[in-house]
Structures are given as C-alpha cells and as structure tokens.
Amino acid sequence: MADKKATVTCPGETAVELDVLKGTLGQDVIDIRSLGSHGVFTFDPGFTSTASCESKITFIDGDEGILLHRGFPIDQLATHSSYLEVSYILLYGEKPTPQEFEEFKTTVTRHTMIHEQITRLFHGFRRDSHPMAVLCGVTGALAAFYHDSLDVNNPRHREIAAFRLLSKMPTVAAMCYKYSLGQPFVYPRNNLSYAGNFLHMMFSTPCEEYVVNPVLERAMDRILILHADHEQNASTSTVRTAGSSGANPFACIAAGIASLWGPAHGGANEACLKMLEEINRKEHIPEFLRRAKDKNDSFRLMGFGHRVYKNYDPRATVMRETCHEVLKELGMKDDLLEVAMELEHIALHDPYFIERKLYPNVDFYSGIILKAMGIPSSMFTVIFAMARTVGWIAHWNEMHDDGIKIARPRQLYTGYTRRDFTSNLDK
Ligand code: CMC
C-alpha cells in the first residue's frame, strides 16, 4: 500500500516521485523500481538498506529483539509448539487443525526414506569430506531421482517437492554423519517424532538400539524450531535468487546450503565451539577480547553480533535455557559452558560490544547443546540446514505464488573503460 511519496532528484532531471510502501509491521520501503528509467541505479552492497522482496512469512524487529513467524512469537512457538507444527505454519500461513496436522505429519513421516540408489552416491565422497560438502552435493542430486515433481509452475509439483525435502532432509543429514564414521546407514523409523527419528538415525547401529531420551528429543526439536526460518538472510536470499530463474527446488535448496556454510552465517555455530575450545580457560578470555577489538586482526567473537538484531537475539534466550536443561539431564558440567557464560558476561559489559550492540546470537549456545548430545561440530551446520530447509521452501514457494521475476542486480562499474586489444603473446 502506498499512501506516502518520497522525492529523489536524479542528475540532470527534475524530481522523481516514488511511492513509499507500507508493510503491516516494520520500516516503510521506498519503491525505486522506476529509477532505472531515469538513468541511475541505487548502490547497496550487502543489501543493508534494500528490501529484496515482499513477504508474509517472518518478521524481525532487530532493535526490540522480536521474531515472529506468521505473526506468532518465536518464544511461544519454541515453548508450546513442535517443529512439524511450525513447519506447517511456515508453509501454509495458518495454524493446522488437529486433522490437518495429522495428515501433514503422516505425509512427512511416510516419505522419510530416500531412493536406495542414493546410498551409492555417498560412496563417491571421501570419508573425511566435510558433511556440509556431502549434504550440498546429495541435496542437489535429489533432482536426478525425483524428476517427476520438478515443474516449478505446477503448485502440486511444488508441494510434493516440499514434502520430499522436509521428509528426507533428516535422513540425508544422518547419512552424512554415518558415512563419515564408516558405519552403516540407519533407516528411518516412522513411529518416532521428527527429532526423535533424526537422533535414532544418528546414533543407533544395527547392533545396538538407541533409546531416544525425551529431554534430548525436545531439545533437538527446539533447535529445529529456532532455526526454521529467519526472513531474508543470506541463504534464503540465495534460494530466492536461484529459484528466480525457474531452477528446480532441489537445486535451489542446495544453493541455500552452500550459502549457509559460511562462518558469518550458519557456519558460525561450528566456529563458535572451535573458538570456545581455543579459549579453553576463563583466564584466556581477555586476550581473545583484545583480538576481537583489534582492527588489524581478522578474529571476531563467533556467536556474537547480527546484521539485524541490535538487541539480544530472542532465539539465544530460548537456546540458553535449553542448554541448561540438556546439561542437567546429562549430569554434565561443561567447562566450555563456563567459558561461554563468562565470555557472555564480560562482553555484555564491555564498551566495545555495548557501543556496537553486539549480543550473543543463536549460534552461541546451540554448539554447546549439540556437543553435549554427542554430535561432532562438523555436523552443526548440517543440522542448521536441515532445520532451515522448511523456511527456504516457504520462501521459494511464496516467490512462485507471487510470480517470479529473475533476480538481476546491476552494478557500479569501476573497471577499465574501453581499450583496444593487441596480444602480448607471440603468434
Ligand atoms: N566480534 C567483534 N567485532 C564485531 C563482531 C564480532 N562478532 N561482529 C561485528 N563486530 C564489529 C565490527 O568489527 C564492526 O566494528 P566497527 O564499526 O568498529 O568497524 C561493527 O561491529 C559492525 O560490524 P559489521 O561487520 O558491519 O556488521 P554486519 O552486520 O555486517 O555483520 C555478522 C553481522 C553476523 C556477520 C557479524 O556480527 C559477525 O561476523 N559475527 C560473528 C559470526 C556469527 O556469529 N554469525 C552468526 C550470525 S546469527 C546466525 C545466522 O544468521 O546464520
């Protein structure tokens, strides 16, 4: 809706009037789509001031530390819902009725197995490959196995692909782990919950049954809820950009996984745990803080700061609680958690972090929980990807419903002007 106007005076032109669009929440947005025809582009590397799309899925108020999925606050969802219910809400926009939820759960549960031939695909990877590399490759390859649902213009095909991705991602993720250990793959068990089944596929072996601990199952479910979606972050924008060309859903999700892998994004949970291990003792914290503040040192405090949150990340608050529950259940006194708590305390009182509004983010605690569960750090981002898949699909679908327009940014060119070519090489 546009009820306000903004005026821009382009070089050599009279003023151009632009619509100011108003969302239901959040900042107004100046519609600059017509500017190109006035001979100028806008310049915004990293999209710090650019709304790349219109969306009804997730809202973040970074100053207030608010995160809403389809209007529902994340802390309420994390406390009173389940990952599958949140998935339904993200995908369909409304809460499911008991019957709708039962049908949804049954469909997701019935599609957890993957094509048997995919198991052989794994054997092309080295056992010591990073599981994110394997996940990315195998997810992209799913298009070669499920090509009966690749017509992106057909809403039913998109729905089938969404179910396949949501159902099979835990199976593929757990297979990445089993493959790295050299253990046989464990098939899904459809009588278990989404999170329980994932833990089963991760930890049981043909010679030993894994009994799912309900506290760990709930913690895993919460981790999945807290990572399910996060508006137009780097990986979601990547999925939208890849999808804007009409690319198939498996390729788009593989692109999202690739983007998520970076340490500034989903890779931060793995990097955060490595950092805590490196800090090792509380006495070493001041040295690491000094390095984080030093502009000549590339070191940053992993698990701190966020492009959007300039307040406590609401997901970190829930994650912190879950972290304590898990350690209590397992009777563990984790030295790393003590280092983490001290680091958090010192950083929150340090003027450098206060002035820049750098607070702990979701990745600060998730690594400690996953480590306590016995999950190696190389799998942390894989679990993030598994959880985020539903958010990626919701955005990809929304983009198709709204009518796709290929993403094609322009640039500020600062290279050579035209020059004639004569080869330096002897001919
Ligand atoms: N440690 C030390 N200094 C920091 C940190 C940090 N973690 N994060 C930001 N800063 C400083 C930065 O040096 C800059 O200082 P100055 O103004 O003096 O130049 C200022 O804070 C603003 O930083 P920025 O790089 O302009 O902020 P950004 O919005 O581009 O970056 C971020 C956001 C998340 C990439 C960054 O905070 C970071 O690298 N954090 C560590 C990695 C991390 O935990 N990432 C997970 C994000 S949450 C999960 C997810 O979205 O995937």
Residues whose N, C-alpha, C, O or C-beta is under 5 A from the ligand:
A	BS01	CMC	P263 A264 H265 G266 A268 A292 R300 L301 M302 G303 F304 G305 H306 R307 R356 N361 D363
